């Protein structure tokens, strides 16, 4: 059923959600989350969406534990309150190209959501002297940023995972924020952070399709709306010689970790 392109070029970096695929992803989430699952802070999501509809550029910055995180966020927002479905459909995810190219099943699932596809910085580091791939990566990322500029003030919510990859317990560096997230924060007006507690797809060593499906109580926590400029300035103030970009990325991950700890305390009440 999927129409998702298996090969990413500068001509197809923007991929609109596939209405035929979305119900399957929603059903997967519905089937695996347990009673007590839900979203905390829906009013914050409503406020951010109102700002987006008023022409402001708005970001969502979630934790990243599995390839079903976007599905969980989308589904629980849609069920969070009146207008939730409209808010969930306003989300545009910044997605790495491997979701399109590594496996046709993963690509089909990813096509349920609107995405701007990029060549991730973690992948760029491995290109070295591959000139053809370097040229391709530059073309893809230029086209992606051009499309982002076209859409950022159009009533949409741009979602980017600040870690750039799923957290893997055997690789602590996978939970560190990528420097590039600072560029997004610098160029956007407002943002909300999103903590994810509970898992229905556990990361496993090996291929993405080796991940382990399970059931769990999943709670999503949305932070109050934050001014991107105020947040960034509070982090970089006085940091003249340090890596400001990494400092901002680290600060985002620190805030997400605090939210995660609080979220887990709330989630435990639903596990009893």
C-alpha positions as CSV (number, residue, x, y, z in Angstrom):
1,X,0.0,0.0,0.0
2,X,2.8,2.4,0.7
3,X,3.9,5.0,-1.8
4,X,7.0,6.0,0.2
5,X,10.1,6.4,-2.0
6,X,12.8,3.9,-1.2
7,X,15.5,6.3,-2.4
8,X,15.8,9.8,-1.1
9,X,16.8,12.7,-3.4
10,X,16.6,16.4,-3.1
11,X,13.3,16.2,-5.1
12,X,11.4,14.1,-2.5
13,X,12.6,15.2,1.0
14,X,9.1,16.3,1.9
15,X,6.8,13.4,2.3
16,X,3.2,14.0,3.3
17,X,1.5,11.5,5.6
18,X,-0.2,8.5,4.0
19,X,-3.8,8.4,5.1
20,X,-4.1,4.7,4.1
21,X,-1.2,3.7,6.4
22,X,-1.9,5.7,9.5
23,X,-4.7,3.5,10.8
24,X,-2.4,0.5,11.0
25,X,0.1,2.4,13.1
26,X,-2.7,3.7,15.4
27,X,-4.0,0.2,15.8
28,X,-0.5,-1.0,16.7
29,X,-0.3,1.5,19.5
30,X,-3.8,1.0,20.6
31,X,-3.2,-2.8,20.8
32,X,0.0,-2.5,22.9
33,X,-0.5,0.3,25.4
34,X,-2.1,-0.7,28.6
35,X,-4.9,1.0,30.6
36,X,-3.5,4.1,32.4
37,X,-1.6,5.2,29.3
38,X,-2.1,8.8,28.2
39,X,-0.7,12.3,27.9
40,X,0.0,14.9,30.6
41,X,0.1,18.6,29.6
42,X,-2.3,18.6,26.7
43,X,-3.0,22.2,27.5
44,X,0.6,23.0,26.7
45,X,0.2,21.3,23.3
46,X,-2.9,23.3,22.7
47,X,-1.1,26.5,23.5
48,X,1.8,25.7,21.2
49,X,-0.6,24.8,18.4
50,X,-2.4,28.1,18.8
51,X,0.9,29.9,18.5
52,X,1.7,27.9,15.3
53,X,-1.7,28.8,13.8
54,X,-0.9,32.5,14.6
55,X,2.1,32.2,12.4
56,X,4.8,31.5,14.9
57,X,7.4,28.8,14.3
58,X,7.1,26.0,16.8
59,X,9.2,23.0,17.8
60,X,8.5,19.7,19.5
61,X,11.6,18.1,21.1
62,X,10.9,14.6,22.4
63,X,13.0,11.9,24.0
64,X,13.8,9.0,21.7
65,X,13.6,5.4,22.8
66,X,12.1,3.4,19.9
67,X,10.9,3.6,16.3
68,X,7.3,3.8,17.7
69,X,7.9,7.0,19.6
70,X,6.4,9.2,16.8
71,X,3.5,6.8,16.7
72,X,2.9,7.0,20.4
73,X,3.2,10.8,20.4
74,X,0.8,11.1,17.4
75,X,-1.8,8.7,18.8
76,X,-1.8,10.0,22.4
77,X,-2.0,13.6,21.2
78,X,-5.0,12.7,19.0
79,X,-6.7,11.2,22.1
80,X,-5.6,13.9,24.5
81,X,-8.6,16.2,24.2
82,X,-10.8,18.1,21.8
83,X,-8.8,19.2,18.8
84,X,-6.1,16.5,19.5
85,X,-6.5,15.0,16.1
86,X,-5.9,18.3,14.3
87,X,-2.8,18.9,16.5
88,X,-1.4,15.5,15.7
89,X,-1.8,16.0,12.0
90,X,-0.1,19.3,12.2
91,X,3.2,17.6,13.2
92,X,6.0,17.4,10.7
93,X,8.9,15.1,11.8
94,X,12.5,15.7,10.8
95,X,13.5,12.1,9.9
96,X,16.7,10.4,9.0
97,X,16.9,8.9,5.6
98,X,17.6,5.3,6.9
99,X,13.9,5.1,7.7
100,X,13.2,5.2,4.0
101,X,16.2,3.3,2.7
102,X,17.2,0.6,5.1
103,X,14.1,-1.6,5.1
104,X,10.9,-1.5,3.1
105,X,8.7,-2.5,6.1
106,X,10.2,0.3,8.2
107,X,9.8,2.7,5.3
108,X,6.1,1.7,4.9
109,X,5.4,2.3,8.6
110,X,7.2,5.7,8.5
111,X,5.1,6.8,5.6
112,X,2.1,7.2,8.0
113,X,3.5,10.5,9.2
114,X,4.5,13.7,7.5
115,X,8.3,14.0,7.4
116,X,11.1,16.2,6.1
117,X,13.9,13.7,5.4
118,X,17.5,14.6,6.1
119,X,20.9,13.1,5.8
120,X,21.8,12.9,9.6
121,X,25.0,14.3,11.0
122,X,25.8,10.9,12.5
123,X,25.8,9.4,9.0
124,X,27.8,12.2,7.6
125,X,30.7,11.3,9.8
126,X,31.1,8.0,8.1
127,X,31.3,9.4,4.5
128,X,35.0,10.3,4.6
129,X,36.2,10.3,1.0
130,X,33.0,9.1,-0.7
131,X,32.6,12.2,-2.9
132,X,29.5,11.1,-4.6
133,X,27.7,10.5,-1.3
134,X,28.9,13.7,0.1
135,X,27.4,15.6,-2.9
136,X,24.2,13.7,-2.4
137,X,24.0,14.4,1.3
138,X,24.6,18.1,0.7
139,X,21.8,18.3,-1.9
140,X,19.4,16.4,0.4
141,X,20.1,18.6,3.4
142,X,19.9,21.9,1.4
143,X,16.5,20.8,0.0
144,X,15.3,19.8,3.4
145,X,16.2,23.1,5.0
146,X,14.6,25.0,2.1
147,X,11.4,23.1,2.7
148,X,11.6,23.6,6.4
149,X,11.8,27.4,5.9
150,X,8.7,27.2,3.6
151,X,6.7,25.4,6.2
152,X,7.9,26.6,9.6
153,X,5.4,29.5,9.8
154,X,2.4,27.7,8.2
155,X,0.6,26.4,11.3
156,X,2.7,23.2,11.6
157,X,4.6,21.8,14.5
158,X,8.1,20.6,13.6
159,X,9.3,17.6,15.6
160,X,12.9,16.8,16.0
161,X,14.5,14.2,18.3
162,X,17.4,16.2,19.9
163,X,19.5,13.0,20.5
164,X,19.3,12.2,16.8
165,X,19.0,8.5,17.5
166,X,17.2,6.0,19.7
167,X,18.7,5.6,23.2
168,X,20.6,2.3,23.5
169,X,21.6,1.4,27.0
170,X,24.9,-0.2,25.8
171,X,25.9,3.1,24.1
172,X,25.6,6.0,26.6
173,X,26.5,8.5,23.8
174,X,23.2,7.7,22.1
175,X,21.5,9.8,24.7
176,X,23.6,12.9,24.1
177,X,22.0,15.8,22.2
178,X,23.4,16.5,18.7
179,X,24.9,20.0,18.1
180,X,22.5,20.6,15.2
181,X,19.5,20.9,17.5
182,X,20.9,24.4,18.5
183,X,20.4,25.6,14.9
184,X,16.7,24.7,15.1
185,X,16.2,26.3,18.5
186,X,18.0,29.4,17.3
187,X,15.7,29.8,14.3
188,X,12.3,29.0,15.9
189,X,10.1,31.0,18.2
190,X,8.6,28.5,20.7
191,X,9.0,24.9,21.7
192,X,7.7,22.2,24.0
193,X,9.8,19.3,25.3
194,X,8.3,15.8,25.4
195,X,9.2,13.0,27.9
196,X,8.3,9.4,27.1
197,X,7.8,6.9,29.9
198,X,7.1,3.3,29.1
199,X,7.9,1.3,26.0
200,X,6.0,-0.9,23.5
201,X,9.0,-1.5,21.3
202,X,12.3,-2.2,23.1
203,X,15.5,-1.5,21.2
204,X,17.5,-4.7,20.6
205,X,21.1,-5.0,19.3
206,X,21.0,-5.8,15.6
207,X,18.6,-4.8,12.8
208,X,15.6,-2.5,13.5
209,X,13.3,-5.4,12.9
210,X,14.9,-7.3,15.7
211,X,13.4,-4.8,18.2
212,X,11.1,-6.4,20.8
213,X,7.4,-5.7,20.8
214,X,5.8,-5.6,24.2
215,X,2.9,-4.1,26.2
216,X,3.3,-1.3,28.7
217,X,1.7,1.7,30.4
218,X,3.0,4.6,28.4
219,X,2.7,8.2,29.6
220,X,3.7,11.2,27.5
221,X,4.6,14.4,29.3
222,X,4.5,17.8,27.5
223,X,6.4,20.7,29.0
224,X,5.0,24.3,29.3
225,X,5.6,26.4,26.2
226,X,9.2,27.8,26.2
227,X,10.6,30.7,24.3
228,X,13.4,29.4,22.1
229,X,15.3,32.6,22.4
230,X,15.0,32.9,26.1
231,X,16.0,29.3,26.7
232,X,19.0,29.5,24.4
233,X,20.2,32.8,25.9
234,X,19.9,31.4,29.4
235,X,22.2,28.5,28.4
236,X,24.9,30.4,26.3
237,X,25.2,33.5,28.6
238,X,28.8,33.8,29.7
239,X,29.9,30.8,27.6
240,X,32.3,32.8,25.3
241,X,34.9,30.1,24.7
242,X,32.9,26.9,25.1
243,X,31.0,25.0,22.4
244,X,27.7,26.9,22.6
245,X,25.9,24.6,20.2
246,X,26.7,21.5,22.3
247,X,25.9,23.4,25.5
248,X,22.3,24.1,24.2
249,X,21.9,20.5,23.1
250,X,23.1,19.2,26.5
251,X,20.7,21.6,28.3
252,X,17.8,20.2,26.3
253,X,18.7,16.7,27.2
254,X,19.1,17.6,30.9
255,X,15.6,19.1,30.9
256,X,14.2,16.0,29.2
257,X,15.9,13.8,31.8
258,X,14.3,15.8,34.7
259,X,10.9,15.4,33.0
260,X,11.5,11.7,32.5
261,X,12.2,11.2,36.2
262,X,9.1,13.1,37.2
263,X,7.1,11.2,34.5
264,X,8.2,7.9,35.8
265,X,7.0,8.8,39.3
266,X,3.6,9.5,37.9
267,X,3.5,6.4,35.7
268,X,4.2,4.1,38.7
269,X,0.7,5.1,40.0
270,X,-0.8,3.4,37.0
271,X,1.3,0.3,37.3
272,X,-0.2,-0.7,40.7
